[in-house]
């Protein structure tokens, strides 16, 4: 009887120890996250004009969905969707083996499988990799460090609160026809979990380059330092070159006022109230007409 009791005790200890060991292995199989929707984006637009963002969904403590996209300083929609529609010419003009979105999907698939963006290894200091393959079997030539860096930033931050903004996609791009002065207002709104998480308000010069070069400052320069008629600049890119302070007597440049409006929209999830003269008293320092911005927001979200 004592031998039987001793045997049962040993078996219980072994079983309990095995259970604890198995549980410990399960918990160490990957990081666990708080459920929610997470978002992060780069702080500045790169020299190419693009700025990347990620949206990550977590369910039951694990990453369940990832999205890697990008927007341009001149609002034109999501780089991801442009690539899917073959409008981003990396294959046609850059001689890449696969489209940008296909390479982005390969980076996303690795994160879904491995769950930890910090565990990814790069081939070089620029953030390229030879670890990934697209579904078609081609290598990934773009640097992916932006994706994994942003994923880590998103997951270490707070979840995006649930909002009431309805959007058919992450990036809502809206544009207006050029005004009489030749400037065309445009905006990119990024929406995650029903909340506007990013706003880019801008206006692009649609006037042709004058024969006498009088508006040459409104165009980017080519390699020889001459204005390139194919590359008109936006108000945001011009900065003080647009001349709100110098010529209109404003306290802030147009791009600075646009940033104030963007901050207001992010905080309030709406545009400020507009007066009859198309200005607003809701934001100190904003003197520009906001009728185009109100129209862009209405076209984007029906409000």
Secondary structure, 3 states (H helix, E strand, C coil): CHHHHHHHHHHHHHHHHHHHHHHHHHHCCCCCCCCEEEEEECCCCCCCCEEEEEEEEEECCEEEEEEEEEEECCCCCCHHHHHHCCCCCCCCCCCCCCCHHHHHHHHHHHHHHHCCHHHCCCCCCCCCCCCCECCCCCECCCCCHHHHHHHHHHHCCCCCCCCCCCCCCCEEEEECCCCCCCEEEEEEEEEECCEEEEEEEEEEECCCCCCCCCCHHHEEECCCCCEEEEEECEHHHHHHHHCHHHHHCCCCCHHHHHHHHHHHHHHHCCCCCCCCCCCCCCCCCCCCCCHHHHHHHHHHHCC
